[in-house]
Amino acid sequence: MKTRKAFKGIIFVLLLAFSVTTVAQEKKKASKLTLIVKDANNKPIPGASVLFDNKKYPRTTNSKGIFKIKLKALPKEISIFSALHGIKKVKYLGQKKILIKISPNKIGTDIVASNQREFAAGAIQYRNIYDYLRGKVSGVRITTDNVISIRGDQNREPLYILNGSPVGKTSFGDIVPSTIKSITVLKGPESAIYGIRGMNGVIMVRTML
């Protein structure tokens, strides 16, 4: 009887130890993370998209530029994207709170930017935005019929964004080159920010008007 009671006691202790270890491991895996997103002027950026290892989350930063989440699996890289401010990638080193600042003109892998003085001297040589793009951005192909492709598939055109809003090809083609402030091309993991719509790449245009 004593042996049986002792055996039950040992089993109970082992089960208790296992339970405590399991709970501790679960707590360790679920980590709370707070992101604070600001611009170059130290002002909060609301509505910014957050990606962990290129996986986009449905929520965005709040009105104070803050994003809170509880993660079971810790990421290796965090990306913050704002259509108005750009994109910033940082390596995750186990911090519980991270301040991320996005500087202007840091969006995408290829950027074509000009200012008004440059256009005043040479804008007349471009009949339309397609002529402006030809040969300026690597990886972007434009046919003689003005069909744009980023990944090489001419049957699938990219998503067009004008001043932060999606537009159709007609509106995109109506953009006057002399009004362009910047053109940004998102491809690969960068375009994942726009989900399925951006699977064929994204061309973002900001104008001076």
BELLIN-V900902 format. One record per backbone hydrogen bond with DSSP energy under -1.0 kcal/mol. NH is the residue of the N-H (numbers start at 1). CO is the residue of the C=O. Records with the same first field share a line. If there is no record, write none. Layout:
NH: CO, CO
This chain:
5: 1
6: 2
7: 3
8: 4
9: 5
10: 6
11: 7
12: 8
13: 9
14: 10
15: 11
16: 12
17: 13
18: 14
19: 15
20: 16
21: 17
22: 18
23: 19
24: 20
25: 21
26: 22
27: 23
28: 24
29: 25
30: 26
31: 29, 71
33: 69
34: 96
35: 67
36: 98
37: 65
38: 100
39: 43
42: 39
45: 37
47: 61
49: 81
51: 79
52: 55
53: 77
55: 52
57: 50
61: 48
62: 66
65: 62
67: 35
69: 33
71: 31
78: 90
79: 51
80: 88
81: 49
82: 86
86: 82
88: 80
90: 78
92: 76
98: 34
100: 36
102: 38
109: 185
110: 185
112: 183
114: 181
119: 115
120: 116
121: 117
122: 118
123: 119
125: 122
126: 123
132: 128
133: 129
134: 130
136: 133
140: 137
141: 149
143: 147
146: 143
149: 141
156: 153
159: 201
161: 203
162: 165
163: 205
165: 162
167: 160
172: 168
173: 169
174: 170
175: 172
179: 176
180: 177
181: 206
182: 206
183: 112
184: 204
185: 110
186: 202
190: 187
192: 189
193: 190
194: 191
195: 192
198: 195
199: 196
201: 198
202: 186
203: 159
204: 184
205: 161
206: 182
208: 179
